[in-house]
Amino acid sequence: MYRLDTYYDGNLELSVKYSDGLEAFTDYLIKCIDVGFAKELATYNLSLPTGKMYTKNFNRAGFIGGK
């Protein structure tokens, strides 16, 4: 099971579960592109069934980080 979690300013706003890995990665790459509705910080975490997690961080100042 793949899971995409969206955090705005440290609060979990949305958690979506996927059975299809391609759909999960597509949403992560296409929909998680900016700070969204967060006041300061948006964090997007994509969790894979293997335990690996991909993260993107965006803040209002324009800094983008991720692993």
DASUL-V203115 format. One record per pair of residues at least 4 apart in sequence whose ideal C-beta (glycine too) atoms are under 6 Angstrom apart, sorted by sequence separation. I is the first residue (numbers start at 0). J is the second residue. D is the distance in Angstrom with one decimal. If there is no record, write none. Layout:
BEGIN
I|J|D ; I|J|D
END
This chain:
BEGIN
25|29|5.8 ; 26|30|5.0 ; 27|31|5.4 ; 37|41|4.2 ; 47|51|4.6 ; 58|62|5.1 ; 6|11|5.6 ; 7|12|4.9 ; 17|22|5.3 ; 17|23|3.9 ; 35|41|5.0 ; 46|52|5.1 ; 57|63|5.6 ; 5|12|5.0 ; 34|41|4.6 ; 5|13|4.2 ; 44|52|5.7 ; 45|53|4.4 ; 56|64|4.4 ; 4|14|4.9 ; 44|54|5.3 ; 55|65|4.2 ; 54|65|5.4 ; 3|15|4.8 ; 31|43|3.9 ; 43|55|4.6 ; 54|66|5.4 ; 2|16|5.2 ; 42|56|5.3 ; 0|16|5.7 ; 1|17|4.2 ; 41|57|4.7 ; 27|45|4.4 ; 40|58|4.9 ; 1|20|5.7 ; 39|58|5.9 ; 39|59|5.6 ; 1|23|3.7 ; 3|26|5.9 ; 34|57|4.5 ; 3|27|5.9 ; 31|55|5.4 ; 33|57|5.8 ; 34|59|5.9 ; 7|36|6.0 ; 8|37|5.3 ; 7|37|3.7 ; 8|38|5.4 ; 8|39|5.6 ; 8|40|5.7 ; 7|41|5.6 ; 6|42|4.2 ; 5|43|5.7 ; 4|44|4.5 ; 3|45|5.3 ; 2|46|4.5 ; 0|48|5.9
END
